Amino acid sequence: MSWESDRLDDQGWLTEGDPSGMLRAVAASAAQVRISHRGVREADLTRVIGEGRPRAIVVAGMGGSGIAGDILDAVCGNGAPLPIVTVRSYQLPGWVGATDLVVAVSCSGKTEETLAVATEAVRRGCRLLVLAAANSPLHAVARQSGAPFVPVTTGGQPRAAVWALSVPLLVVAAELGVLQMDDGVIEEVAKRLEEIAHRCRPVSESFINPGKTLAMELAETVPMIWGSSRLSAVAAYRWASQLNENGKYPAVWGQIPEANHNQVVAFDGPLAQRDIFADDAGRSLRLFMLRDTEEHPQEARRREVSVRMAEDRGVPATQLVAEGAHPLERLATLIGLGDYASTYLALGYGIDPTPVSAITELKARISQ
């Protein structure tokens, strides 16, 4: 399959190449924020909120569901009064017990790893909150244990439900005094995502559409995506995951300063070299730097030097700056652009962004 940038401005192609509507799902992010916020406000969370602040919050989830825990941790930041841990496996850490809150997150409610962790949390006597599809196996665990349950109403792929899964967690954290966030912040986030949807809409041509522009910069490269802070590193991880699943495309993500201790050496490697006389240009490295407006001074310094070093070696660098006052706003602006870019990248290659056949095959094989 080959990259054809002209496809991005062909409305017929964009419609035919996206039969399951991933672009529509990304465009619905603002509505998803508002609907999930309303849903969690209507849920009975007395057992979670009434018992006060737990010793730790442990979020159990995989893939597009697991990132909800990373978003919670990033938005709470270094000022969080308790540990926030995301578990992406079949088992809880040994230290988790009755004084901790375990949140089981699964868009389908069928994820086997999350089901195993939720069941273990019940056995250990942990406080449990379940976010999942109604009438799913995870919902059954909540019913049987008497745990509070928040239904996930959005359909489609879990990666397209990031806000439906994250907003309830953030609201609960705010109610527990772990995070400073009111309903006004949620509405500002929705407005930010609406603005991105308008700028990145399919009828907007490539030269003024940031989602399409990013897709063209990503195409035919090996993207190295770095976050300049704890918050923007979560966006970098989300970008890489979306490129994997939507674009079926490889990507490397990292966080400053850690990336300066390993990944930066790739600037001197074979993928950083461009042979202008080669018949086939091949894929070469490109740095995408996701910037936060709140950075440690040394992180900011490392970011500046990293970009300069890349450019000195002929490695192109793209920088994007998060926008907004609240950390959740800033994270949403970076995630929103990445969601569009990964979808447009797939369509530019002639790939349907929705199916994940390799994941489906893997699940089928391990179930035999």
N, C-alpha and C positions, 0 to 999 in steps of 0.2 A: 504494500500500500504506500502511496506517496502523498506528500503534503501539497495541497493546492489552496493557497490563500484566497483565491477568487471565490471559493465555495462559501466563505464567511459572509459575503454580501449577496448571495443567491438565495432569495427567500424560499423558493421552491425546494432547493437542496436542504436548507435548514429544517424545513418542515418534514420532508421525506426521510431525512437522515436521523431524525429524533422522534421515532414513532411513539415512544413511551413518555415523551414530554419532559425530559430532564431540564431543558431551558425553562419550561413553565414552572417546574418545581422550584428552581432557583429563584425565579421571579416572585414566587409566592412566599419568600422568606419573611417579609414584613407581616403578612397576614398570619403566618405561623407563629411569630412572636406574640401577637395580640391574642390569638386563639388559645395558645398554651398558657399564657398569663391568666386569661379568664378561667381556664379549666382548673388550674391549680388553686386559684382563689375560691373556687366552688367546692373543692375537695375537702374532706374532713381530715385535717392533719393534727387533730388534738393530741393524739398519742405521740407524735413527733415533737411538736412545739411545746406541749404542756409539761413535758419532763425536763425542759431546760436544755442548756448547751451540753452536748456529749463531750467525751474526752477527745474523740477524733471522728472525722467523717471519712468513710471508706466507700468509694464509688466502684461498683462492679459492672463492667461492660466491655464489649468487644467492638472493634472497628468504629463505625459511625456512631455507635452508642457510647463507647468508652471515652470518646473525646469530650463528652459532657463533663466528666470528672476533671479533665485537664482545663477546660474552660472555667469551671468553678475555682480551681486552684489558682489559675492565672488572674482572674478577676479579683479574688480575695487578696492576692499578693502577699508580700512579706509581712503585712500587718495582721494577717489572720491569727486569731488567738488560739488556734488548735491545728493539728496536722490534718491535711487533706490528701488522701492517697487514692490513686486509681489502681484497681486490680484487674489485670487482663490475663486471667488464668482460671484454673478450676478450683483453686484453694485460697482461703483467707490466710493472711500472715498469722503466725502463731500468737502474736500479742493482742489480736482483736478479741474483745470480750463484751460483757454485758453493759459496760459504760460507753460503748461506741455505737455510732449510727452507721448502719450499712444501707446503702442505696443501690438496689438492683435495677439496672437500666437496660432495657432491650426493646427495640422498636417492634419486633415481631412477638416478643414474649416467649420465644422458643429457643433462644441461644443456649446451647448446652453448658458452656462454661459459666454463664451467669446464673442459670438454674442451679448448678452445683454449688456456687458460692452462696446464693440465697438460702438454699436448704441447710447449708453448714451454719449460716448466720442464725437461723432459727434454732438449730441444735445447741449453739453456744449461748443462746439467750440474749443475743444482740438486739438492739432496737433496729427495726427493719422498715424501710420505705421502698415500695415497688413502683417503678414507672415502666409501663408496658402496654401492649394491646389488650383490650378487654377480652375476656373469655379465653385467654391464652394459658399455657402451663404456668407462667410466672404469676398471673392473676390468681390461679388456683393456690399457689403457695401463699400468697397474701391472704386469701380468704381463710385458708386452713390455720394460719398462724395468728390471724387477727391483726395483721399489719396494715397500715394505711396504704391505699392504692390510688395512683393518679393515672388515668387512661391516656394513652398516646393515640390521638385521633387521626393524625396524618397517615396517608397511605404511601405506597411506593417504597423506594429503597431507604434503608436506615440512614445512609449518608446524606439523603435529602431531607432528613428530619432533625437536623442538628439543633435547631432552635426549639422545636417541640420537646426535645429531650433535655436541653440545657436550662431553659427558663424556669421550669419547676424547681430544679436544684438551686438555682440562684435565689428564688423567692423564699424557699425553706431556709437557706443560709442567712438571708436577711432577717427573717423572723426569729432566728436563733441568735441574732446579734453577732454573727460571724462576718457580715458584709454590710456596708452602708449602701443601700439601694432602695429607692422608693418607686412608686408606679410611674412617676414622671420620667425616670431613667429608661424604663421599658419602652415608653412611647417614643423617646428620643432615638432609641436603637431601631425601632420600627421605621421611623422617618429616615434614618440613615440608609437602611436597607432599601427603602422605596426609592431613594435618590440614586442609589447604585443601579437598581433595576431599570430606572429610566435612562441612565447613561449607557447601560450595557444592553439595551433592548435589541432584538434581532434586526429591526429595520434601521437602526443607527449604523452608519457606514464605518468601516474599519478605521479610517483616519481620525475619527472623533469618538470611537467606542473603546474605552479602556480595556474591556474584557477581550475584545478581538485583537487589540494591539498587543496585549500580554500573550495571547495565544500565538501570535506571529513571532514574538520574541522567544517563546518557549520552543517552538517547532524546530526540529533538526538540531537541537542542542541536548547536552546532558545537563539538566538544571541542578544547580547547587543552591538551595534555598536556606538562607540564614535569618534568624531573628536576632535583633540587637538587644532584646530584653527577655525576661521570663514570659511576658505576655505575647510579644511578637513571635517568640519561638513556638508557641502553641499554634499560631497562624501558619508558621512555616511547616509544622507537622501536618496541619490540615491541608495545606497546598499539596504537599507530597502525596498524602493519602488520596486526595481527589484526582491528582494526575495519574496515580496508579489505577484507581477504579474507573473513573470517567474516561480518561484518555488511554488506558492500558499502556501507560508510559512510565519509564523509570525516572526516579528523582531522588536526590539526596537532600536531607534537611539537617540543620544544625543550629546551635545557639552560641552566640558570643558570651563569654570568652572561650568556652570549651572548643568550638570549631577552630580557634586559632592555635590549638595544641595538636591538631591532627589534620582536619580537612583542608586547611590552608595550603598544605604541601602539594595538593593536587594542581595548584597554579603552576607548578614546575614539571608536571607530568605530561604524558603523551596526548591526553585529551585537550590540553591547553595549547597544543601546537597546531597551527594552521598552515597547510601546504597550498599556497595559492596556485601552484602549477599542477596539482593533482586533478585527474579526470573526475573523480568522485570526491566532493568536499568532505563527506562523512560528517559525523556528529562531533561537535566540540563543546567544551565546557562553557557555561554561562552562569554568572553569579546573580542571584536575585536577593537583594537585601531588604528585608521588611523592618522598617524603623518604627520605634515607639517614641512618643514625645516625652516620656519619662524614662530616662536611661541613667544608669550609674555613670559618673564622669569617665571612668576608665572604659566602660562599655562603649560610650560614644566615641572615645579616642580610638579604640580598637576597630570600631566600625569604619571610621574615616580612613584609617591606615589600610584596612583590609580591601576596601574598594579601590584605593589608590594602587595597591600592590597588584590586584587583578588587572586593572587597566594598563599598568606598566608592562605586563606580560602578554598583552593582547587578548585578555579574557574580558569579553563584554560584561558590563555590570548594569543592572536595572535596580533602582531604589524606589520604594514606595513608603510613604509616611502615613501612619495611622492618624485618623481624625476623630476629634471629639474630646469632651472633658472627662467623662466617666470611663474607667477601664473597659467596661463592657461595650461602650460605643466604639472605642478605638479598636478593640478586637473584632467587632462586627464589620468594620470597614475593610479590614484586611481579609477576613474570611470571605466576605461577599465578593470581592474582586477575584479571589482565587477560585471560587466556585464557578464563576462565569468563564474564567480563562481556561480551566480544565475541560469544561463542556465544549467551548469553541475549538479547543485543540483537537478533541476527538472528532468533531464534525469536519474540521479541515483535513483530517486524514481519512475521512470517509468511514469513521467508526461510530456505531450506535453507542452513545455514552452510558446507557442504562444497564444492559446485561453484564453480568460478571460470571461468565461461564466457567472460568478456572476455579473460582470459589465454589460454585455449585458442584462441579465435578469432584473437587476435593472432599466436600461434605458427603457426597454419595459414596466415595471410596472408603472413607473411614467408618461409615455406618454399616458396611457389609460385614 
